[in-house]
Structures are given as C-alpha cells and as structure tokens.
Amino acid sequence: YSCNFTLLKVNNANYEEVIALTDCIRERGTVDCIVLNAGQTLRKPFHDIQNREWATCMEINLNSNVYIIRNLFDRIAPNSRIIFQVSNNCLD
C-alpha cells in the first residue's frame, strides 16, 4: 500500500489563494480525500464583533471550504472522503 499526499498552507480568507490551491490540486489528477480544517474564533463578546470580522470568520470557517469542494468536484474520485472540521463557532 502506498500513500501520496501534499501539505499546502493557504490563507482561507483570501479567495485568490483558495483558487490557487484548487488549481494546484487539479494539476495532480483525482482526489481521494480532502481534509478541510480551517477555522477562526473571535475571542471577544458577541456584541463587540464588527461586521467585517464576522464576514472574515464566515469566509474562513465556511465559504472557503465550499469553494474548495466546488472547484474540485469533478476531480473527486468515487468513494472518496471529505472531512470537514472547522472551528465550532466564531464566538468565545
């Protein structure tokens, strides 16, 4: 049994970096497993969170992972696994 994997660091708050990541993955062929483990927690009282902070939190915790799956959908092999592990929330 052999295993081939690559670790890549991406700023999930930056859409262009997320797309560059999926482009890199697409060049390698099909995908057998995707581990999505991005998350951000805003450590402040809920009423102190600014709209931009909330939008960034949602971009990292949810949207970027959706972009990755959507942009790789045709490369995900049958019976593959997608592990979606994000921060439990954006609130402390």
Beta strands, then each sheet from edge to edge (+ up, - down):
strand 1: 31-36
strand 2: 76-84
sheet 1: 1+ 2+
end
